[in-house]
Amino acid sequence: MKKTTMFFLICSIAAVMFVIGCERKVVIENGDVSENDNCFVCHGDNDALIVSAQQEWENSVHGSGANVDYTNRSSCPQCHDHQGFLEFLATGEVNPPYENVTAIHCFTCHAPHSAGNLNLRVDGPYELMNGVVFDHGKANLCVNCHHSRFDVREIVDDWEQGSTRFGAHHGPQGDLIEGTGGYEMAGYTYGHSNHKNVVEDACVGCHMSNPQEHEGYKIGGHSWNMEDPESGYNLFETCAECHDAAGEAEDFDFRANADYDHDGEVEGYQTEVEGLLDSLAVLLVAEGAIDSSHRPIEQVFADANVAGAMHNFGIVEEDRSHGIHNFRYITSLLQNSIDYLD
């Protein structure tokens, strides 16, 4: 038998076995998933939804492969590895090293072959490290990883020792969207923006918005990117739906209503936050809390508020939204930390 004939025969047998083995089948109808009698509705010649999601995911940070670098380090697999994340959901702990290290991928968030649908693996409310409950629909899955690893309540009056790993870590977005997780000094007031209440599904409502708008699959949908730095293409219209001033700008740094960083000029909201971060960094370097590259220095803090100011700098810098996630709360954290240190 010719090799080509044998190849197609094997493929045909595999396809039949696949269909027979699918005990639960799904159909995509108007964005919803329902049971049907043919796996190939998703896995056939017209699987546009899955192909689109895959192409977007390959342009995401989750799909970059960098997560695998941390797979077998201590508690890192909880968020940096597919196996670690699933084990944490099931048992509340991780047990590296894992034999097959795997970056975050489709089946990390979805379980279509066991659940029979494309629903999220988990969508219940998530309790942040400081006890505050985050409950915003589909975004609840995101916050299983995108939260501060540091309970700000641990910074107390007798707090002294810092370390090179001090702070919120790389994904504290859930805390700031919720308007919590920062160190709030006594005698100061703290504002709050309303994004968590007006944006449906919080993170998902913006970062997966308008999947029809594409620039080589680099923004929106499963890329979770709001903009493409190379082309400048962005999903700014998502903001313009609610913010009138946003419609007059070309990016997310639309003009602020005050000079928040006190540099004598009213600039864009994100530029104002960057100015506050720069000012706080200068003070923290002078305090010996961080080095010139903004890395924490292992030392003894003068008091709890100095440790709190350093925490506020880290949580805002690692949030990476430049204030967008919760502008009023973020500027309050930075302004009050500057005021105390200055």
C-alpha positions as CSV (number, residue, x, y, z in Angstrom):
1,M,0.0,0.0,0.0
2,K,1.4,3.4,-0.9
3,K,2.4,5.7,2.0
4,T,0.0,8.4,1.0
5,T,-2.9,6.0,1.0
6,M,-1.9,4.6,4.3
7,F,-1.6,8.1,5.7
8,F,-5.1,9.1,4.7
9,L,-6.5,5.8,6.0
10,I,-5.0,6.4,9.4
11,C,-6.3,9.9,9.5
12,S,-9.8,8.8,8.6
13,I,-9.8,6.1,11.3
14,A,-8.5,8.7,13.8
15,A,-11.3,11.1,12.8
16,V,-14.0,8.4,13.2
17,M,-12.6,7.4,16.6
18,F,-12.5,11.0,17.7
19,V,-16.2,11.5,16.9
20,I,-17.2,8.2,18.5
21,G,-15.1,9.1,21.6
22,C,-16.8,12.5,22.1
23,E,-19.4,11.8,24.8
24,R,-20.3,15.4,25.0
25,K,-20.5,17.7,22.0
26,V,-20.8,21.4,21.8
27,V,-22.1,24.0,19.4
28,I,-21.4,27.7,19.3
29,E,-24.6,29.6,18.8
30,N,-24.6,33.4,19.1
31,G,-21.6,33.2,21.4
32,D,-23.3,30.6,23.7
33,V,-22.4,27.0,23.9
34,S,-24.9,24.2,23.8
35,E,-24.8,20.4,23.4
36,N,-25.2,19.0,19.9
37,D,-24.3,15.9,17.9
38,N,-21.1,16.8,16.1
39,C,-17.7,17.7,17.5
40,F,-16.7,19.2,14.2
41,V,-18.9,22.2,14.7
42,C,-15.9,23.5,16.6
43,H,-13.1,21.4,15.2
44,G,-14.2,21.4,11.5
45,D,-13.5,23.5,8.5
46,N,-15.3,26.5,9.8
47,D,-13.8,26.7,13.3
48,A,-13.3,30.5,13.1
49,L,-14.0,31.1,16.8
50,I,-11.3,28.7,17.9
51,V,-8.8,29.8,15.3
52,S,-9.3,33.5,16.1
53,A,-8.9,32.9,19.9
54,Q,-5.7,30.9,19.3
55,Q,-4.2,33.6,17.1
56,E,-5.0,36.3,19.6
57,W,-3.6,34.1,22.5
58,E,-0.3,33.7,20.7
59,N,0.1,37.5,20.8
60,S,-0.6,37.6,24.6
61,V,1.8,37.6,27.5
62,H,0.2,34.4,28.7
63,G,1.1,32.8,25.4
64,S,4.6,34.1,25.2
65,G,6.1,31.1,26.9
66,A,7.9,33.2,29.5
67,N,5.6,31.8,32.2
68,V,7.3,28.4,31.9
69,D,10.6,29.9,33.2
70,Y,9.1,29.9,36.7
71,T,7.3,26.5,36.6
72,N,9.4,24.6,39.1
73,R,10.1,27.4,41.6
74,S,8.5,27.2,45.0
75,S,4.9,28.6,44.8
76,C,5.3,30.1,41.3
77,P,3.5,27.3,39.4
78,Q,0.2,28.4,40.9
79,C,0.1,31.1,38.2
80,H,3.0,30.5,35.9
81,D,2.2,26.9,34.8
82,H,-0.9,25.1,33.5
83,Q,-0.4,22.1,35.8
84,G,0.3,24.2,38.8
85,F,-2.8,26.3,38.3
86,L,-5.1,23.3,37.9
87,E,-3.5,21.6,41.0
88,F,-4.0,24.8,43.0
89,L,-7.7,25.1,42.0
90,A,-8.2,21.4,43.0
91,T,-6.2,21.3,46.2
92,G,-5.3,24.8,47.3
93,E,-1.5,24.1,46.9
94,V,1.1,23.2,44.4
95,N,3.8,20.5,44.4
96,P,6.6,21.2,41.9
97,P,8.6,20.1,40.2
98,Y,6.3,18.9,37.4
99,E,7.4,16.5,34.7
100,N,5.8,18.3,31.8
101,V,6.2,22.1,32.1
102,T,3.4,23.9,30.2
103,A,2.7,27.5,29.6
104,I,-0.8,28.9,30.3
105,H,-3.0,27.8,27.3
106,C,-6.6,27.2,26.3
107,F,-7.3,24.4,28.7
108,T,-5.9,26.3,31.7
109,C,-9.0,28.5,31.6
110,H,-11.5,26.2,29.8
111,A,-12.2,22.5,30.1
112,P,-14.4,21.7,27.0
113,H,-13.6,18.0,26.8
114,S,-14.6,17.3,30.4
115,A,-17.3,20.0,30.9
116,G,-18.9,19.8,27.5
117,N,-18.8,23.6,27.1
118,L,-16.4,26.5,26.8
119,N,-17.3,28.0,30.2
120,L,-14.5,29.2,32.5
121,R,-13.1,26.6,34.9
122,V,-13.9,28.8,37.8
123,D,-16.0,32.0,38.1
124,G,-16.8,32.2,41.8
125,P,-15.8,35.3,44.0
126,Y,-12.2,35.4,45.0
127,E,-10.9,36.5,48.4
128,L,-7.8,38.8,48.1
129,M,-4.9,38.4,50.4
130,N,-6.2,41.2,52.7
131,G,-9.6,39.5,53.0
132,V,-11.5,41.8,50.6
133,V,-13.8,39.8,48.2
134,F,-13.4,40.4,44.5
135,D,-16.7,39.4,42.7
136,H,-17.0,40.7,39.1
137,G,-18.3,37.8,36.9
138,K,-15.8,36.4,34.4
139,A,-13.0,38.5,35.8
140,N,-13.0,36.3,38.9
141,L,-11.0,33.8,37.0
142,C,-8.3,36.4,36.1
143,V,-8.0,37.5,39.8
144,N,-7.0,34.0,40.9
145,C,-3.6,35.1,39.6
146,H,-3.8,38.9,39.1
147,H,-3.8,39.9,42.8
148,S,-1.2,41.1,45.3
149,R,0.7,38.3,46.9
150,F,1.2,40.6,49.9
151,D,-1.4,41.2,52.6
152,V,-1.1,44.9,53.4
153,R,-2.4,44.3,56.9
154,E,1.0,42.7,57.7
155,I,2.6,46.2,57.6
156,V,2.0,47.1,61.2
157,D,3.6,49.5,63.7
158,D,6.4,47.1,64.6
159,W,7.2,46.4,61.0
160,E,11.0,46.7,60.3
161,Q,12.6,44.2,57.9
162,G,12.3,44.6,54.2
163,S,13.7,42.2,51.5
164,T,14.6,42.2,47.8
165,R,11.2,40.5,47.2
166,F,9.2,42.9,49.2
167,G,5.9,44.0,47.7
168,A,2.8,43.1,45.7
169,H,4.6,41.1,42.9
170,H,3.9,41.4,39.2
171,G,0.1,41.1,38.9
172,P,-1.8,43.2,41.5
173,Q,-4.5,44.5,39.1
174,G,-7.4,42.9,40.9
175,D,-6.7,44.7,44.1
176,L,-6.4,48.1,42.5
177,I,-9.6,47.6,40.4
178,E,-11.4,46.7,43.6
179,G,-9.9,49.8,45.3
180,T,-7.9,48.0,48.0
181,G,-4.5,46.4,48.6
182,G,-2.7,49.7,49.0
183,Y,-1.2,50.9,52.3
184,E,-3.6,53.6,53.7
185,M,-1.9,55.9,56.2
186,A,-3.8,57.2,59.1
187,G,-5.0,60.8,58.8
188,Y,-5.2,60.7,54.9
189,T,-8.2,60.3,52.7
190,Y,-8.5,57.9,49.7
191,G,-10.7,58.3,46.7
192,H,-12.1,55.5,44.5
193,S,-13.0,55.4,40.8
194,N,-16.1,53.4,39.6
195,H,-14.6,51.1,36.9
196,K,-15.4,48.0,39.0
197,N,-19.1,48.9,39.0
198,V,-19.7,50.2,35.5
199,V,-17.5,47.8,33.4
200,E,-19.2,44.5,33.0
201,D,-16.9,41.6,34.0
202,A,-14.2,44.1,35.0
203,C,-10.9,43.0,33.4
204,V,-12.8,41.1,30.6
205,G,-15.0,44.0,29.7
206,C,-12.1,46.1,28.5
207,H,-9.2,43.7,27.7
208,M,-11.3,41.4,25.6
209,S,-13.5,44.1,24.1
210,N,-14.4,44.5,20.4
211,P,-12.7,41.3,19.1
212,Q,-13.7,42.3,15.6
213,E,-11.1,45.1,15.7
214,H,-7.8,43.5,14.9
215,E,-4.3,44.5,13.9
216,G,-2.7,41.1,13.1
217,Y,-4.5,39.6,16.2
218,K,-2.4,41.8,18.5
219,I,-5.2,43.5,20.4
220,G,-8.5,42.6,21.9
221,G,-10.0,39.1,22.4
222,H,-7.7,36.5,23.8
223,S,-4.6,38.7,23.3
224,W,-5.9,40.8,26.3
225,N,-3.9,43.7,24.9
226,M,-5.4,47.1,24.8
227,E,-2.9,48.5,22.3
228,D,-0.1,47.4,20.0
229,P,3.0,49.5,20.8
230,E,4.5,48.9,17.3
231,S,1.6,50.1,15.2
232,G,0.0,52.3,17.8
233,Y,-3.3,50.6,17.1
234,N,-5.5,50.4,20.2
235,L,-9.0,49.7,21.7
236,F,-9.4,53.3,22.8
237,E,-13.0,53.4,21.6
238,T,-13.8,51.1,24.5
239,C,-13.1,54.1,26.9
240,A,-14.8,56.6,24.6
241,E,-18.1,54.9,25.1
242,C,-18.2,56.2,28.7
243,H,-15.7,59.1,28.7
244,D,-16.6,62.1,26.6
245,A,-13.1,63.5,26.9
246,A,-11.6,60.3,25.6
247,G,-13.3,60.8,22.3
248,E,-11.1,63.8,21.7
249,A,-7.8,61.9,22.2
250,E,-6.0,59.2,20.3
251,D,-4.8,57.1,23.1
252,F,-5.6,56.2,26.8
253,D,-3.6,59.3,28.1
254,F,-6.5,61.7,27.7
255,R,-6.3,65.1,29.4
256,A,-6.7,65.1,33.2
257,N,-8.8,67.6,35.1
258,A,-6.0,68.8,37.4
259,D,-2.2,68.9,37.9
260,Y,-2.0,65.8,40.1
261,D,1.8,65.5,40.1
262,H,2.3,69.2,40.8
263,D,4.8,69.8,38.0
264,G,3.0,73.0,36.9
265,E,1.2,71.4,33.9
266,V,-2.1,69.6,33.5
267,E,-1.2,66.5,31.4
268,G,-2.8,63.2,30.5
269,Y,-4.1,61.0,33.3
270,Q,-1.4,58.4,32.7
271,T,1.3,61.0,32.4
272,E,0.2,62.5,35.7
273,V,0.5,59.1,37.4
274,E,3.9,58.6,35.9
275,G,4.9,61.9,37.3
276,L,3.8,60.8,40.8
277,L,5.6,57.5,40.5
278,D,8.8,59.4,39.5
279,S,8.5,61.7,42.5
280,L,7.9,58.9,44.9
281,A,10.8,56.9,43.4
282,V,13.2,59.8,44.1
283,L,12.1,59.9,47.8
284,L,12.3,56.1,48.2
285,V,15.8,56.1,46.7
286,A,16.9,58.8,49.2
287,E,15.3,56.7,51.9
288,G,17.4,53.7,50.9
289,A,14.2,51.6,50.2
290,I,14.8,51.0,46.5
291,D,17.8,51.3,44.2
292,S,18.1,53.5,41.0
293,S,16.4,50.6,39.0
294,H,13.5,50.6,41.4
295,R,14.4,47.2,42.9
296,P,13.7,46.8,46.6
297,I,16.8,46.9,48.9
298,E,17.0,44.6,51.9
299,Q,17.1,47.0,54.9
300,V,15.3,48.0,58.1
301,F,12.5,50.5,57.5
302,A,12.4,53.6,59.6
303,D,8.7,53.0,60.4
304,A,5.6,51.3,59.0
305,N,4.6,54.2,56.9
306,V,8.0,54.1,55.0
307,A,7.3,50.4,54.3
308,G,3.8,51.3,53.3
309,A,5.0,54.0,50.9
310,M,7.4,51.5,49.3
311,H,4.5,49.0,49.0
312,N,2.3,51.7,47.3
313,F,5.0,52.4,44.8
314,G,5.4,48.8,43.9
315,I,1.7,47.9,43.6
316,V,1.1,50.9,41.3
317,E,4.2,50.3,39.2
318,E,3.4,46.6,38.8
319,D,-0.2,47.3,38.0
320,R,1.0,48.8,34.7
321,S,-2.2,50.6,33.8
322,H,-0.6,53.9,34.7
323,G,-3.6,54.8,36.8
324,I,-6.4,53.7,34.4
325,H,-7.7,50.8,36.6
326,N,-8.6,53.0,39.5
327,F,-7.3,56.6,39.0
328,R,-8.6,58.1,42.2
329,Y,-7.4,55.4,44.5
330,I,-4.0,55.1,42.7
331,T,-3.3,58.9,42.9
332,S,-4.4,58.9,46.5
333,L,-1.9,56.2,47.4
334,L,0.9,58.0,45.6
335,Q,0.2,61.5,46.7
336,N,-0.2,60.5,50.3
337,S,3.0,58.5,50.3
338,I,4.9,61.4,48.7
339,D,3.4,63.8,51.3
340,Y,4.6,61.5,54.2
341,L,8.1,61.0,52.9
342,D,8.6,64.6,51.9
